[in-house]
Amino acid sequence: MGVQQLKTAIRREFAEEAPELIAEIDQKLDKLDGILDNLDDRLSEALRKANAAADPSALTKELANAKTILANYIGYVRSEPLIAGIDANPFGVQIDLRTKLTEALTKMAIAIGR
């Protein structure tokens, strides 16, 4: 997705710095992985339950839950400052993470809504 490329570019840029600074940078880079922690497995669990639903009302309930989760994910992606920072990085790594994630999540929400 490009986040790993960004991490590599940052580490390369600061490779000659003091070990303490490099440790601090690595700690901050770990926060990039936190984005994925917020896009957790709740959606896959809701879709698994929808697939296993025994009756139409259970299916409707789980699909509504999945749509709510997707709406929460989309809201998170649109508002997370770290995602904006990733997209605006000065290291020449074009990621466009916010757009890619928003488009993918929106397509999923549309597919569930059909």
MOJOJO-V497303 format. One record per pair of residues at least 24 apart in sequence whose ideal C-beta (glycine too) atoms are under 10 Angstrom apart, sorted by the first residue. I is the first residue (numbers start at 1). J is the second residue. D is the distance in whole Angstrom. If there is no record, write none. Layout:
i = {I:I}
j = {J:J}
d = {D:D}
//
This chain:
i = {1:1:1:1:1:1:1:2:2:2:2:2:2:2:2:2:3:3:3:3:3:3:3:3:3:3:4:4:5:5:5:5:5:5:6:6:6:6:6:6:6:6:6:6:7:7:7:7:8:8:9:9:9:9:9:10:10:10:10:12:13:13:13:28:31:31:32:32:32:32:32:34:34:35:35:35:35:35:35:35:35:38:38:38:38:38:38:39:39:39:39:39:39:39:40:40:42:42:42:42:42:42:43:43:43:43:43:43:43:43:43:44:45:46:46:47:47:50:62:63:63:64:64:66:66:66:66:67:67:67:67:67:68:69:69:69:69:70:70:70:70:70:70:70:70:70:71:71:71:72:73:73:73:73:73:73:73:74:74:74:74:74:74:74:74:75:75:76:76:77:77:77:77:77:77:78:78}
j = {36:86:95:96:97:100:101:86:87:89:93:94:95:96:97:100:29:32:33:35:36:86:89:93:95:97:32:93:89:91:92:93:94:95:32:86:87:89:91:92:93:94:95:97:32:33:91:93:91:93:89:90:91:92:93:89:90:91:93:91:90:91:92:82:82:85:82:83:85:86:97:80:82:76:77:80:82:83:86:97:101:72:73:76:77:80:82:69:72:73:76:77:101:105:69:73:66:68:69:70:72:73:67:68:69:70:72:73:105:108:112:69:69:70:112:108:112:112:112:112:113:112:113:108:109:112:113:108:109:110:112:113:109:105:108:109:112:105:106:107:108:109:110:111:112:113:105:106:109:105:101:102:104:105:106:108:109:101:102:103:104:105:106:108:109:102:105:101:105:101:102:103:104:105:106:102:105}
d = {10:10:7:10:7:7:9:8:10:10:6:7:4:8:7:9:9:6:8:8:9:7:10:9:7:7:9:10:10:9:10:5:9:8:7:6:10:6:6:9:4:10:6:9:7:9:10:9:9:8:8:10:4:7:5:8:10:6:9:8:9:6:10:10:6:10:7:10:9:7:10:9:7:9:8:7:6:6:8:8:9:9:8:6:9:7:10:10:10:6:7:8:8:8:9:9:9:10:5:10:8:9:10:10:5:7:9:7:9:8:10:10:9:9:9:9:8:8:10:6:8:9:10:8:8:5:10:9:6:10:6:7:10:10:10:9:10:6:8:10:6:4:10:10:7:10:9:10:7:10:8:9:10:5:10:9:9:8:6:10:10:5:7:10:7:10:10:9:9:5:5:10:9:7:10:6:10}
//
